[in-house]
Amino acid sequence: MGLISDNIERAYLGEIKHLENWCQGNNLLLNISKTKELIVDCSKKQEQHYQPVRISGTTVERVDSFRYLGVHISQDLSWSCHTDSLTKAHQCLYHLRCLRDFKLPSKVLRNFYTCTIESILTGNITVWFGNSTKQDTQALQRVVRSPERITHTQLPDLQTIYYKRCPTKARRLVKDPTHPNNRLFSLLRSEKRFHSLKTNTERLNRSFFPQAIRALNQGN
């Protein structure tokens, strides 16, 4: 990862060169065919023309989105690409219907839903849900409604799961001083509430850390 500031790529390209030299010094070889470049730019006018990255004389492919640890990250940090991929979880409904036809109790059907469908819909939910569009979250919620009809039980909606996991994850970060973002959770003089993060954009305001700090302060 590198930062391009004021359209100056020197520091960013320097990071890549450092990585290349490190690999050579440790007798390692980067697989360029599996290496992608993703430039994240949240500005409305994405008209900057950045020079291509070359490693060992080969140009690295530049992509609009990239899947990292199961999350689809796009160059404008919108989450439609990721949420579209999650709607495929409805394919597991066939197996849920089969179990229902076998007359299994609702508790077993709900456990199956939690393990196979909800686990897909809520994977890394603290990363992407806060800045998802209303249209995307509604599409995911429709995936939840079908299992409700199959299992004849009320299932937790994704927003409830998101608001429950934010403070849970935040507490783990607070207890881990080695985490690079632990410093964002600084206590006030009362040592009962945390400093609120200054957010200049709605995107940042709806992201995980401001949401998590608000949740922790409300819990206190």
Contacts in CASP RR format, 6 or more apart in sequence:
PFRMAT RR
TARGET T0000
AUTHOR 0000-0000-0000
METHOD contacts of the structure
MODEL  1
MGLISDNIERAYLGEIKHLENWCQGNNLLLNISKTKELIVDCSKKQEQHY
QPVRISGTTVERVDSFRYLGVHISQDLSWSCHTDSLTKAHQCLYHLRCLR
DFKLPSKVLRNFYTCTIESILTGNITVWFGNSTKQDTQALQRVVRSPERI
THTQLPDLQTIYYKRCPTKARRLVKDPTHPNNRLFSLLRSEKRFHSLKTN
TERLNRSFFPQAIRALNQGN
1 15 0 8 1.000
2 11 0 8 1.000
2 12 0 8 1.000
2 15 0 8 1.000
3 11 0 8 1.000
3 12 0 8 1.000
4 11 0 8 1.000
4 12 0 8 1.000
4 39 0 8 1.000
4 50 0 8 1.000
5 11 0 8 1.000
7 48 0 8 1.000
9 50 0 8 1.000
9 51 0 8 1.000
13 51 0 8 1.000
13 53 0 8 1.000
16 53 0 8 1.000
16 55 0 8 1.000
19 30 0 8 1.000
20 30 0 8 1.000
20 55 0 8 1.000
20 56 0 8 1.000
22 28 0 8 1.000
23 29 0 8 1.000
23 30 0 8 1.000
30 55 0 8 1.000
30 56 0 8 1.000
32 55 0 8 1.000
32 56 0 8 1.000
32 58 0 8 1.000
32 60 0 8 1.000
35 55 0 8 1.000
35 60 0 8 1.000
35 61 0 8 1.000
36 60 0 8 1.000
36 61 0 8 1.000
36 62 0 8 1.000
36 63 0 8 1.000
36 66 0 8 1.000
37 53 0 8 1.000
37 60 0 8 1.000
37 61 0 8 1.000
37 62 0 8 1.000
37 63 0 8 1.000
38 62 0 8 1.000
38 63 0 8 1.000
38 64 0 8 1.000
38 65 0 8 1.000
38 66 0 8 1.000
38 73 0 8 1.000
38 75 0 8 1.000
39 50 0 8 1.000
39 62 0 8 1.000
39 75 0 8 1.000
40 73 0 8 1.000
40 75 0 8 1.000
40 76 0 8 1.000
40 77 0 8 1.000
41 48 0 8 1.000
41 75 0 8 1.000
41 76 0 8 1.000
42 76 0 8 1.000
42 77 0 8 1.000
42 203 0 8 1.000
46 75 0 8 1.000
46 76 0 8 1.000
52 59 0 8 1.000
52 60 0 8 1.000
52 62 0 8 1.000
53 59 0 8 1.000
53 60 0 8 1.000
53 62 0 8 1.000
54 60 0 8 1.000
64 74 0 8 1.000
64 75 0 8 1.000
65 72 0 8 1.000
65 73 0 8 1.000
65 74 0 8 1.000
65 75 0 8 1.000
65 81 0 8 1.000
66 72 0 8 1.000
66 73 0 8 1.000
67 73 0 8 1.000
69 124 0 8 1.000
70 123 0 8 1.000
70 124 0 8 1.000
71 82 0 8 1.000
71 124 0 8 1.000
71 127 0 8 1.000
71 128 0 8 1.000
72 79 0 8 1.000
72 81 0 8 1.000
72 82 0 8 1.000
72 85 0 8 1.000
73 82 0 8 1.000
74 80 0 8 1.000
74 81 0 8 1.000
74 82 0 8 1.000
77 131 0 8 1.000
77 203 0 8 1.000
78 131 0 8 1.000
78 133 0 8 1.000
79 128 0 8 1.000
79 131 0 8 1.000
79 132 0 8 1.000
79 133 0 8 1.000
79 136 0 8 1.000
80 132 0 8 1.000
80 133 0 8 1.000
80 136 0 8 1.000
82 128 0 8 1.000
83 128 0 8 1.000
83 132 0 8 1.000
83 136 0 8 1.000
83 137 0 8 1.000
83 139 0 8 1.000
83 140 0 8 1.000
84 136 0 8 1.000
86 120 0 8 1.000
86 121 0 8 1.000
86 140 0 8 1.000
86 143 0 8 1.000
87 139 0 8 1.000
87 140 0 8 1.000
87 143 0 8 1.000
89 117 0 8 1.000
89 120 0 8 1.000
89 121 0 8 1.000
89 143 0 8 1.000
90 117 0 8 1.000
90 143 0 8 1.000
90 146 0 8 1.000
92 116 0 8 1.000
92 117 0 8 1.000
92 120 0 8 1.000
93 117 0 8 1.000
93 146 0 8 1.000
93 147 0 8 1.000
93 150 0 8 1.000
95 112 0 8 1.000
95 116 0 8 1.000
96 109 0 8 1.000
96 112 0 8 1.000
96 113 0 8 1.000
96 116 0 8 1.000
96 117 0 8 1.000
96 147 0 8 1.000
96 150 0 8 1.000
96 151 0 8 1.000
97 150 0 8 1.000
99 108 0 8 1.000
99 109 0 8 1.000
99 112 0 8 1.000
100 109 0 8 1.000
100 150 0 8 1.000
100 151 0 8 1.000
106 151 0 8 1.000
106 152 0 8 1.000
106 153 0 8 1.000
109 150 0 8 1.000
109 151 0 8 1.000
109 153 0 8 1.000
110 151 0 8 1.000
110 153 0 8 1.000
110 155 0 8 1.000
113 147 0 8 1.000
113 151 0 8 1.000
113 155 0 8 1.000
117 143 0 8 1.000
117 147 0 8 1.000
118 144 0 8 1.000
118 155 0 8 1.000
118 156 0 8 1.000
118 161 0 8 1.000
121 140 0 8 1.000
121 143 0 8 1.000
121 144 0 8 1.000
121 158 0 8 1.000
122 158 0 8 1.000
122 161 0 8 1.000
122 162 0 8 1.000
122 165 0 8 1.000
125 158 0 8 1.000
125 161 0 8 1.000
125 162 0 8 1.000
125 165 0 8 1.000
126 162 0 8 1.000
126 165 0 8 1.000
126 166 0 8 1.000
126 169 0 8 1.000
126 208 0 8 1.000
126 212 0 8 1.000
127 208 0 8 1.000
129 137 0 8 1.000
129 158 0 8 1.000
129 159 0 8 1.000
129 162 0 8 1.000
130 162 0 8 1.000
130 206 0 8 1.000
130 207 0 8 1.000
130 208 0 8 1.000
130 211 0 8 1.000
131 203 0 8 1.000
131 206 0 8 1.000
131 207 0 8 1.000
137 158 0 8 1.000
137 159 0 8 1.000
140 158 0 8 1.000
141 157 0 8 1.000
141 158 0 8 1.000
144 155 0 8 1.000
144 157 0 8 1.000
144 158 0 8 1.000
147 155 0 8 1.000
148 154 0 8 1.000
148 155 0 8 1.000
163 215 0 8 1.000
166 208 0 8 1.000
166 211 0 8 1.000
166 212 0 8 1.000
166 215 0 8 1.000
167 212 0 8 1.000
167 215 0 8 1.000
167 216 0 8 1.000
167 219 0 8 1.000
169 208 0 8 1.000
169 212 0 8 1.000
170 185 0 8 1.000
170 212 0 8 1.000
170 213 0 8 1.000
170 215 0 8 1.000
170 216 0 8 1.000
171 216 0 8 1.000
173 179 0 8 1.000
173 181 0 8 1.000
173 182 0 8 1.000
173 185 0 8 1.000
173 212 0 8 1.000
174 182 0 8 1.000
174 185 0 8 1.000
174 216 0 8 1.000
176 182 0 8 1.000
181 209 0 8 1.000
184 197 0 8 1.000
184 209 0 8 1.000
184 213 0 8 1.000
185 194 0 8 1.000
185 213 0 8 1.000
185 216 0 8 1.000
186 194 0 8 1.000
186 195 0 8 1.000
187 193 0 8 1.000
187 194 0 8 1.000
187 195 0 8 1.000
188 194 0 8 1.000
188 195 0 8 1.000
192 220 0 8 1.000
193 216 0 8 1.000
193 217 0 8 1.000
193 220 0 8 1.000
194 213 0 8 1.000
194 216 0 8 1.000
194 217 0 8 1.000
195 213 0 8 1.000
196 210 0 8 1.000
196 213 0 8 1.000
196 214 0 8 1.000
196 217 0 8 1.000
197 204 0 8 1.000
197 209 0 8 1.000
197 210 0 8 1.000
197 213 0 8 1.000
199 205 0 8 1.000
199 210 0 8 1.000
204 210 0 8 1.000
END
